[in-house]
Amino acid sequence: MPTSPTEPPPPAPPGPGRLEKLVRLGVLVGLALRLWEYSTLRDLYMDETALLKNLVGVPVFDFHHVLKQDQLAPPGFLAIERALVRLPIRVEASGRLFPLLCGLASMFLVAPLARRYLDRFAVPIAVWMLAMADHLIYYSAEIKQYSCDLVGAMATLLLAVPPGPEPPSRRRLAALAAWGIVVPWFSFPVVFVLAGVGFHLIARSYATGGRRAAAVAVAICAGWFASFLGCFAVSKAIVSKGDFLWTWWDFAFLPIPPRSWIDARFTMETLANVFINPGSVLTPFGLIATAVLATILAVVGAASLGRRWRGGLFVVVAPLLFHLAASALHQYPFHGRLILSLAPTYHLLLAEGMAAAGRLTRPWITLVLALIFLGGQAGDIAWNQVVMPKSRWRPFDTHGDLKDDLLDELDYRRNPRRPLRFSPDEPPKQEATPTDPD
């Protein structure tokens, strides 16, 4: 309706607050860092070269032949990559295009994902932590499926049923059903995230809609499982029948239940190492102190989220539990780039822990903790993006990691005569063919 000249103009809509501005800036920084990493067109790493032999000149839907050089990747990822490497541009650009898109998508997903599960003061922390996680930046420009694992886990957590007394809407159920059928063909570890979301979906459906609603949820999960079985059958047909994969990753099958103190210690250290590798959580205090502090804060964050939304805590933590179970059964390794899908779990709990620490003590504690962790990440970014050569030389170690992590540091302290790194021109004798198994 028109207003008279004497009436005051309607108030302007409020602009974004400080927290929202920090979120938006974090998203932009994350996008810029991933585009920068991609634009350098660094030299191909040996794992990329090995996978390219199964992409270039291979029919898009060729799943009848065993992949060369002990490689393995989800069938959907292989199909997209085989199509992209046909583009009339350098293979460093075409082959890394899909991982880049996944890395960029993760930056658009992180804010709504954090708002779904976290305290509002934890949201910008979670956004900035993901934005400046160097492992995630690096793998967003590598011809491997790891960036797809990350975005698949994030999207699955975001699609999970939100809190509230209402039953899941038909639109959400349809989206979940379709997503759970498609995504296993592009990411292996996303099935662990789907398992947690599925159990929560069945429980929520039964609590809000009774047996009929629970039956619909069970049918949706059955469709996911059938799709996973199809992907598993195709992947099994194309993977090498040799023992190299299992030998290479033997150290990453965790001794659960532990049979000795050494087993228990290794499992605990491996769990904490996820913050460092692949989570890229760092502080100026060194890897050991960083892992201890991050673990304490994540436990605090889990307690905080559990008090506010127990179902949400289950959905966030369930991927970790299923990963551990698969590792204990020697079905999936628990280490480094293969568990990039756990980065959202660790980041969300850590960010929530920082916010909870401020609520329990003083608000400035949250700010100090955030600056400590983000400062460590910023230093890592500055080293890898500015100080290091543009080609981002990647050394080789016995695990094929991007850089030294907590396990390397602890191993060096216990065996100080053993070098942390090997020259890429002189790999250790026991690892004569260091190719990435997937």
C-alpha positions as CSV (number, residue, x, y, z in Angstrom):
1,M,0.0,0.0,0.0
2,P,1.3,3.5,-0.8
3,T,2.3,5.6,2.2
4,S,1.5,9.3,2.7
5,P,4.4,11.8,2.6
6,T,4.0,12.4,6.3
7,E,4.5,8.7,7.2
8,P,8.1,7.5,7.9
9,P,9.5,5.1,5.3
10,P,9.3,1.4,6.1
11,P,12.4,0.1,8.0
12,A,15.1,-1.4,5.8
13,P,15.5,-5.2,6.1
14,P,18.3,-6.0,8.5
15,G,21.6,-6.9,6.9
16,P,23.8,-9.9,7.8
17,G,25.3,-9.9,11.2
18,R,28.9,-10.2,12.1
19,L,28.7,-14.0,12.3
20,E,27.1,-14.3,8.9
21,K,29.7,-12.0,7.4
22,L,32.4,-14.2,8.8
23,V,30.7,-17.2,7.3
24,R,30.4,-15.6,3.8
25,L,34.1,-14.5,3.9
26,G,35.2,-18.0,4.9
27,V,33.3,-19.5,2.0
28,L,34.9,-17.0,-0.4
29,V,38.4,-17.8,1.0
30,G,37.8,-21.5,0.7
31,L,36.6,-21.2,-2.9
32,A,39.6,-19.0,-3.8
33,L,42.1,-21.4,-2.3
34,R,40.7,-24.3,-4.2
35,L,40.7,-22.4,-7.4
36,W,44.2,-21.3,-6.8
37,E,45.4,-24.8,-6.2
38,Y,43.7,-26.0,-9.4
39,S,45.1,-23.1,-11.5
40,T,48.7,-24.0,-10.7
41,L,48.4,-27.2,-12.8
42,R,51.1,-28.8,-10.7
43,D,52.9,-31.8,-12.0
44,L,51.0,-35.1,-11.9
45,Y,51.7,-37.2,-8.8
46,M,52.6,-40.8,-9.3
47,D,49.1,-42.0,-8.2
48,E,47.5,-39.7,-10.7
49,T,49.7,-41.0,-13.4
50,A,48.7,-44.6,-12.5
51,L,45.0,-43.8,-12.5
52,L,45.2,-42.0,-15.8
53,K,46.3,-45.2,-17.5
54,N,42.8,-46.5,-16.7
55,L,41.1,-43.3,-18.0
56,V,42.8,-42.0,-21.2
57,G,41.8,-44.0,-24.2
58,V,39.4,-46.2,-22.2
59,P,35.7,-46.4,-23.1
60,V,33.6,-44.5,-20.6
61,F,31.7,-47.5,-19.4
62,D,34.4,-50.1,-19.6
63,F,34.0,-52.2,-16.4
64,H,35.0,-55.5,-17.9
65,H,38.8,-55.2,-17.5
66,V,40.9,-55.1,-14.3
67,L,42.3,-51.7,-13.6
68,K,46.0,-51.3,-14.2
69,Q,48.7,-50.6,-11.5
70,D,46.6,-51.8,-8.6
71,Q,44.2,-48.9,-8.9
72,L,40.6,-48.8,-7.6
73,A,38.0,-46.0,-7.8
74,P,34.2,-46.0,-7.7
75,P,32.6,-46.8,-11.1
76,G,30.7,-43.5,-11.4
77,F,33.9,-41.5,-10.7
78,L,35.7,-43.5,-13.3
79,A,33.0,-42.9,-15.9
80,I,33.0,-39.1,-15.3
81,E,36.8,-38.9,-15.4
82,R,37.0,-40.9,-18.6
83,A,34.6,-38.5,-20.2
84,L,36.4,-35.4,-19.0
85,V,39.9,-36.5,-20.1
86,R,38.5,-36.5,-23.7
87,L,38.2,-32.7,-23.5
88,P,40.7,-30.8,-25.8
89,I,42.7,-29.4,-22.9
90,R,45.7,-30.5,-20.8
91,V,45.0,-33.6,-18.8
92,E,46.1,-31.9,-15.6
93,A,43.1,-29.6,-16.1
94,S,40.5,-31.9,-17.5
95,G,41.3,-34.8,-15.1
96,R,41.2,-32.5,-12.0
97,L,38.0,-30.7,-13.0
98,F,35.6,-33.1,-11.3
99,P,37.5,-33.1,-8.0
100,L,37.6,-29.3,-8.2
101,L,33.9,-29.1,-8.6
102,C,33.5,-31.4,-5.6
103,G,35.9,-29.2,-3.6
104,L,33.9,-26.1,-4.5
105,A,30.6,-27.8,-3.7
106,S,32.0,-28.6,-0.2
107,M,32.4,-24.9,0.5
108,F,28.7,-24.2,-0.5
109,L,27.6,-27.1,1.8
110,V,29.6,-26.4,4.9
111,A,27.6,-23.4,6.2
112,P,24.1,-25.0,6.0
113,L,25.6,-28.2,7.4
114,A,27.1,-26.4,10.3
115,R,23.8,-24.5,11.0
116,R,22.0,-27.8,11.0
117,Y,24.1,-29.3,13.8
118,L,26.1,-26.6,15.6
119,D,25.7,-23.7,18.0
120,R,25.5,-20.5,16.1
121,F,28.9,-19.4,17.4
122,A,30.5,-22.6,16.1
123,V,29.2,-22.1,12.5
124,P,31.9,-19.6,11.3
125,I,34.6,-21.7,13.0
126,A,33.5,-24.8,11.1
127,V,33.4,-22.9,7.8
128,W,36.8,-21.4,8.2
129,M,38.3,-24.7,9.3
130,L,37.1,-26.5,6.2
131,A,38.1,-23.5,4.0
132,M,41.7,-23.6,5.2
133,A,42.2,-27.4,5.5
134,D,45.3,-28.0,3.3
135,H,44.6,-31.7,2.8
136,L,41.1,-30.9,1.5
137,I,42.5,-28.1,-0.7
138,Y,45.2,-30.4,-2.2
139,Y,42.8,-33.2,-2.9
140,S,40.3,-30.9,-4.6
141,A,42.9,-30.7,-7.4
142,E,44.1,-34.3,-7.6
143,I,42.8,-36.9,-10.1
144,K,41.5,-39.2,-7.3
145,Q,38.0,-39.6,-5.8
146,Y,38.9,-38.3,-2.3
147,S,37.2,-34.9,-2.8
148,C,34.1,-36.7,-3.9
149,D,34.2,-38.7,-0.7
150,L,34.2,-35.4,1.3
151,V,31.3,-33.8,-0.5
152,G,29.3,-37.0,-0.5
153,A,29.6,-37.3,3.2
154,M,28.6,-33.6,3.7
155,A,25.6,-33.8,1.5
156,T,24.4,-37.0,3.2
157,L,24.7,-35.5,6.6
158,L,22.8,-32.4,5.4
159,L,20.0,-34.6,3.9
160,A,19.5,-36.4,7.2
161,V,16.2,-35.8,9.0
162,P,16.4,-32.6,11.0
163,P,15.2,-32.3,14.7
164,G,11.5,-31.8,15.4
165,P,8.3,-33.6,16.2
166,E,7.1,-33.9,12.6
167,P,7.7,-37.0,10.5
168,P,10.0,-36.6,7.5
169,S,8.3,-34.9,4.5
170,R,7.7,-36.8,1.3
171,R,10.1,-34.4,-0.5
172,R,12.9,-35.2,2.0
173,L,12.2,-39.0,1.7
174,A,12.4,-38.8,-2.0
175,A,15.6,-36.8,-2.0
176,L,17.1,-39.3,0.5
177,A,16.0,-42.3,-1.5
178,A,17.5,-40.9,-4.8
179,W,20.7,-39.7,-3.2
180,G,21.4,-42.9,-1.4
181,I,21.0,-44.9,-4.6
182,V,23.3,-42.7,-6.7
183,V,26.1,-41.6,-4.3
184,P,27.7,-45.1,-3.6
185,W,28.7,-45.2,-7.2
186,F,30.9,-42.2,-6.7
187,S,32.3,-42.8,-3.2
188,F,33.1,-46.0,-1.3
189,P,33.2,-44.6,2.3
190,V,29.9,-42.7,2.0
191,V,28.1,-46.0,2.7
192,F,29.3,-45.5,6.3
193,V,27.6,-42.2,6.5
194,L,24.5,-43.6,4.8
195,A,24.4,-46.3,7.4
196,G,24.2,-43.8,10.2
197,V,21.6,-41.7,8.5
198,G,19.6,-44.8,7.7
199,F,19.4,-46.0,11.2
200,H,18.4,-42.5,12.4
201,L,15.8,-42.3,9.6
202,I,14.2,-45.6,10.6
203,A,14.1,-44.6,14.3
204,R,12.7,-41.2,13.7
205,S,10.1,-42.5,11.2
206,Y,8.9,-45.1,13.8
207,A,8.8,-42.5,16.6
208,T,6.8,-40.0,14.6
209,G,4.7,-42.1,12.2
210,G,4.6,-45.7,13.6
211,R,5.1,-48.9,11.8
212,R,4.0,-47.8,8.4
213,A,6.4,-44.9,8.3
214,A,9.2,-47.1,9.6
215,A,8.4,-49.6,6.8
216,V,8.9,-46.8,4.2
217,A,12.2,-45.9,5.8
218,V,13.3,-49.6,5.7
219,A,12.4,-49.8,2.1
220,I,14.5,-46.7,1.3
221,C,17.5,-48.2,3.1
222,A,17.0,-51.5,1.3
223,G,17.2,-49.5,-2.0
224,W,20.5,-48.0,-0.8
225,F,21.9,-51.4,0.1
226,A,20.9,-52.9,-3.2
227,S,22.7,-50.0,-5.0
228,F,25.8,-50.6,-2.8
229,L,25.8,-54.3,-3.7
230,G,25.7,-53.4,-7.4
231,C,28.6,-51.0,-7.0
232,F,30.5,-53.5,-4.9
233,A,30.1,-56.2,-7.6
234,V,31.4,-53.9,-10.3
235,S,34.3,-52.7,-8.2
236,K,35.3,-56.3,-7.3
237,A,35.3,-57.2,-11.0
238,I,37.7,-54.4,-11.9
239,V,40.1,-54.5,-8.9
240,S,43.4,-56.4,-9.2
241,K,43.3,-59.9,-7.8
242,G,46.8,-59.6,-6.3
243,D,47.7,-59.1,-2.7
244,F,49.3,-55.6,-3.1
245,L,46.3,-53.6,-1.9
246,W,45.9,-55.6,1.3
247,T,49.7,-55.6,2.0
248,W,50.0,-51.9,1.4
249,W,47.1,-51.1,3.8
250,D,47.7,-53.8,6.3
251,F,48.8,-51.3,8.9
252,A,45.5,-49.4,8.6
253,F,43.3,-52.3,9.7
254,L,43.0,-51.4,13.4
255,P,43.4,-54.0,16.1
256,I,39.9,-53.9,17.5
257,P,39.4,-55.3,20.1
258,P,43.0,-54.6,21.2
259,R,45.0,-57.6,22.5
260,S,47.7,-55.5,24.2
261,W,48.5,-52.1,25.4
262,I,50.4,-51.4,22.2
263,D,47.3,-52.3,20.2
264,A,45.2,-50.0,22.3
265,R,47.7,-47.2,22.1
266,F,48.0,-47.4,18.3
267,T,44.2,-47.3,18.0
268,M,43.9,-44.2,20.2
269,E,46.7,-42.5,18.3
270,T,45.1,-43.4,15.0
271,L,41.8,-41.9,16.1
272,A,43.5,-38.7,17.2
273,N,45.5,-38.6,14.0
274,V,42.4,-38.0,11.9
275,F,42.4,-34.4,13.2
276,I,45.9,-34.0,11.6
277,N,45.5,-36.3,8.6
278,P,43.3,-35.7,6.7
279,G,41.5,-33.1,8.8
280,S,44.4,-30.6,8.6
281,V,43.7,-29.3,12.1
282,L,46.9,-27.6,13.3
283,T,48.1,-25.2,16.0
284,P,51.5,-23.5,16.7
285,F,52.1,-26.0,19.5
286,G,53.1,-29.1,17.4
287,L,51.2,-32.2,16.3
288,I,51.0,-34.0,19.6
289,A,49.7,-31.0,21.6
290,T,47.3,-30.2,18.7
291,A,45.9,-33.7,18.7
292,V,45.4,-33.8,22.5
293,L,43.7,-30.4,22.6
294,A,41.5,-31.1,19.6
295,T,40.5,-34.5,21.1
296,I,39.5,-32.9,24.4
297,L,37.5,-30.2,22.6
298,A,35.8,-32.7,20.3
299,V,34.6,-34.7,23.4
300,V,33.2,-31.5,24.9
301,G,31.5,-30.8,21.5
302,A,30.0,-34.2,21.4
303,A,28.6,-33.7,24.9
304,S,27.2,-30.3,23.9
305,L,25.6,-31.6,20.7
306,G,24.2,-34.6,22.6
307,R,22.4,-32.5,25.2
308,R,20.8,-30.4,22.4
309,W,20.0,-33.1,19.9
310,R,20.9,-36.8,20.6
311,G,19.8,-37.9,17.2
312,G,22.1,-35.3,15.6
313,L,25.0,-36.6,17.7
314,F,24.4,-40.1,16.5
315,V,24.3,-39.1,12.8
316,V,27.5,-37.1,13.1
317,V,29.4,-39.8,15.1
318,A,28.0,-42.9,13.3
319,P,30.3,-42.7,10.3
320,L,33.3,-42.9,12.6
321,L,31.8,-46.0,14.3
322,F,31.1,-47.8,11.0
323,H,34.6,-46.9,9.7
324,L,36.1,-48.5,12.8
325,A,34.0,-51.6,12.5
326,A,35.0,-52.0,8.8
327,S,38.6,-51.5,9.7
328,A,38.4,-54.1,12.5
329,L,36.9,-56.6,10.0
330,H,39.7,-55.9,7.5
331,Q,37.2,-54.5,5.0
332,Y,38.3,-50.9,4.7
333,P,41.5,-49.2,5.8
334,F,41.4,-46.4,8.4
335,H,44.0,-43.9,7.4
336,G,44.6,-40.6,5.7
337,R,43.1,-39.8,2.4
338,L,40.9,-42.9,2.4
339,I,38.9,-41.5,5.3
340,L,38.4,-37.9,4.0
341,S,34.7,-38.5,4.6
342,L,35.4,-38.3,8.3
343,A,36.6,-34.7,8.1
344,P,33.1,-33.3,8.6
345,T,32.6,-35.4,11.7
346,Y,35.8,-34.2,13.3
347,H,35.5,-30.6,12.2
348,L,31.9,-30.3,13.4
349,L,32.6,-31.8,16.9
350,L,35.7,-29.6,17.3
351,A,33.9,-26.4,16.3
352,E,31.1,-27.2,18.7
353,G,33.6,-27.9,21.4
354,M,35.2,-24.5,21.0
355,A,31.8,-22.8,21.2
356,A,30.8,-24.9,24.3
357,A,34.1,-24.0,26.0
358,G,33.2,-20.3,25.7
359,R,29.7,-21.0,27.1
360,L,31.1,-22.9,30.1
361,T,33.8,-20.3,30.9
362,R,34.1,-16.9,29.2
363,P,33.0,-16.0,25.6
364,W,36.5,-14.8,24.7
365,I,37.8,-18.4,25.3
366,T,36.0,-19.4,22.1
367,L,37.6,-16.6,20.1
368,V,41.1,-17.5,21.5
369,L,40.7,-21.2,20.7
370,A,39.4,-20.4,17.2
371,L,42.4,-18.1,16.5
372,I,44.8,-20.8,17.8
373,F,43.5,-23.4,15.4
374,L,42.9,-21.2,12.4
375,G,46.3,-19.6,12.9
376,G,47.9,-23.0,12.7
377,Q,46.0,-23.7,9.5
378,A,46.8,-20.3,8.0
379,G,50.5,-20.9,8.6
380,D,50.3,-24.3,6.8
381,I,48.5,-22.6,3.9
382,A,51.1,-19.9,3.7
383,W,53.9,-22.5,3.7
384,N,52.3,-24.7,1.0
385,Q,50.9,-21.9,-1.2
386,V,53.6,-19.2,-0.9
387,V,56.9,-20.5,0.4
388,M,56.9,-23.9,-1.3
389,P,57.5,-24.1,-5.1
390,K,54.5,-23.7,-7.3
391,S,54.7,-27.3,-8.3
392,R,54.0,-28.2,-4.6
393,W,56.6,-31.0,-4.5
394,R,55.1,-33.9,-2.7
395,P,57.6,-36.2,-0.8
396,F,57.0,-39.9,-0.5
397,D,56.6,-41.9,2.8
398,T,55.7,-45.4,3.5
399,H,52.0,-44.6,3.7
400,G,51.9,-42.4,0.6
401,D,50.7,-39.4,2.7
402,L,50.7,-35.8,1.6
403,K,52.8,-34.7,4.6
404,D,54.0,-35.9,8.0
405,D,51.3,-36.6,10.5
406,L,50.9,-37.5,14.1
407,L,51.8,-41.2,13.5
408,D,55.0,-40.1,11.8
409,E,55.9,-37.8,14.6
410,L,55.3,-40.4,17.3
411,D,57.2,-43.0,15.3
412,Y,60.1,-40.7,15.0
413,R,60.2,-39.9,18.7
414,R,60.2,-43.6,19.5
415,N,62.7,-44.4,16.7
416,P,64.8,-41.2,16.4
417,R,67.3,-42.8,14.0
418,R,64.5,-43.5,11.5
419,P,64.0,-40.7,8.9
420,L,60.5,-39.2,8.6
421,R,60.6,-38.9,4.9
422,F,62.1,-40.7,1.9
423,S,63.3,-39.1,-1.3
424,P,60.8,-39.7,-4.1
425,D,63.7,-40.8,-6.2
426,E,64.8,-43.4,-3.6
427,P,61.7,-45.1,-2.2
428,P,62.3,-47.7,0.6
429,K,63.3,-51.1,-0.7
430,Q,60.3,-52.8,0.9
431,E,57.9,-50.6,-1.1
432,A,59.2,-51.2,-4.6
433,T,56.0,-50.3,-6.3
434,P,54.4,-47.5,-4.3
435,T,51.1,-47.0,-6.2
436,D,47.9,-45.8,-4.5
437,P,45.5,-48.7,-4.2
438,D,42.5,-46.6,-5.0
